[in-house]
Amino acid sequence: MFNREILIALAIFEALVLGLGFALSGNNYLMLLAAQVLLFAVFVAAWNIIGGLTGQLDLASSAYMALGGITTSLLWMKLNVPPLLGVFAGGAVAMGLAVLIGLPTFRFGVKEVWYALMTASLVVILNNLFRYTMGPWDFYLPSKWGLIYLRPRTYFELFLIIDVVLVIVILVNVYISNSKIGYYLRSIREDELASESIGIDTRSYKLRALAIYSFITGAAGFLQIVIYSSFSYRLFDTSQAISIAIMGIIGGLGSISGSIASAVIFRTLGEYLRSSLGGVFPGLDLLLYGIMLIIVGVLKPEGLAGLFNQIRRWLGK
Amino acid sequence: MTPLDLLVAAGQQVIDGVFLGLFYAIVASGLALIFGVMDIINFAHGDLIMISAYFTWLLSMTLNLDPLFSMLLTLPILFLIGLGIQKGLINPVLGKEPLIQIAVTVGLGFVLQNIALGYFKAEPKGYPAPLFSGGFSLGPFVIYESKLVSAVVSLVVLILLSRFLAKTKLGLAMRAVTDDRASAMLMGINVGRVYLLTFAIGMVLIGVAAGLWMEMGQVTPYLGTSFSLVSWVAVALAGLGSIQGLIISAIIIGVAQSLGSLISPSIQMAVVYLIFFFILWFKPRGLFARR
């Protein structure tokens, strides 16, 4: 399941991440950016389960993120449930909604473009409903800090917490990918009809992938709110959801290393562009994502993962 | 509010909804045509409308011309741009998996959106004094001229489109390709040329939608997302292959949205997308599909 090659790769990746964390720990601004980049990688890695492995182009990542995060925050603010426990409730609520919608959706065979559109419109529906119930205001988290609130005093500790979550999500990905369910999911991605004809319960497996993805995204959503230290209906953001799917595609569908690499590289580059040229040219970072996506789609559909393989072959020669 | 007031308010929303729906029909027509004939999934549709709306606005401001007229100037240019997009971006992904098509067109949409944001910034842009800006009352209801005009123009353009598809050689070829690409090819139809012209004509319809929008409202870089979604909802509701079906579906959407805004303006789109969910679940071929 977890062979040596994977563990070594993970160890090297962690050494890099922690090294970077220590190097930046003096600079609050850069530390916060690094935490944001890492959290983005968490969302992309979770998306990889439904989008990359199963091939369902889900565009509702930000909906599950916001729903889970807001649930956790409200439990904390109204009922005094510490977020360390609350995140599981947040994940469960996001998963509950995903399954509730997923059941009829997969039952009636909604797929491809229609699945993408349905999930994209889910973000808008929730955005509208939350604007209706919450109003246009920003709600700030209580001024309490501590591990039990998942809200440490320094950005370096926040970075470490997000890093732990990222490792967990990577391990979940590897586990799924190398077990029976992973093979089923990939066969659904390659040819759903054929998978069904050899006896795979495609509906149930798609639903499982959706449930795992939405639970992780919902649980991690609170960390996004911790970074902003406030929440509003604007968390339900279509372009955030699309960006996450874009990273998964640029990275190469189903490749966990590729999607994390693309999330880290392009989000970092994007943040850099935004901070240096954002005043002159807002949206330059997203423009870059768009151009990359076109290039990958037209020239190299297997994404960064394909590039990695090519380099590996070239080095092996 | 007395029941009578409520009835009048609802009636007003239905009237506005029908006008809005006719406008949505022209918004969705380009997508329906391109998706139907070429089987290409275009997620950039709304963003193409958005960028064309800026184009119309720019012409209107520099020439001091009403959007309804500057729109006419944009159409031939958009036709040429359509040829270019088809050659450069769409042709390479024709017949590829849906995911790749979605990826490329989402990428195109992101590029257009952020070019607009970078160049025009986020403040809404509108033409200050459109030709039709007033309104008149009809019994207890108010009719806004700009909405009426845009509804009438889109209806006329759609009738012309349906004549074109029914009567001309190119239109027949487009319908033949929609129904069965392989047989159409065997009958000697140059499918590549049909695709090229379909996309270009789709761009012209996009230009008309953009011009009508500028007569009624303002454009922001984020306008595209909602136009894309509404167009896809209309296509899902209508099914492929019938312009009348598309018009009726678009009117249903417009009225639903209008009545939704009676509850609260912030949930009007939620109402439309809920309809979308139920259509996909229970009537995935749409209400008026020819096949």
Interface residues (C-beta under 8 A of the other chain):
Chain A: G55 L57 I101 P104 T105 R107 F108 G109 V110 E112 V113 W114 A116 L117 M118 A120 S121 L122 V124 I125 N128 L129 R131 Y132 T238 S239 I242 A245 I246 I249 L253 F281 P282 G283 L284 L286 L287 Y289 G290 I291 M292 L293 I294 V296 G297 V298 P301
Chain B: I41 F43 L89 P92 V93 K96 P98 L99 I100 Q101 I102 A103 V104 V106 G107 L108 G109 F110 V111 Q113 N114 I115 L117 G118 K121 A122 P221 T225 S226 L229 W232 V233 A236 S264 S266 I267 Q268 M269 A270 Y273 L274 F276 F277 L280 W281 F282 P284
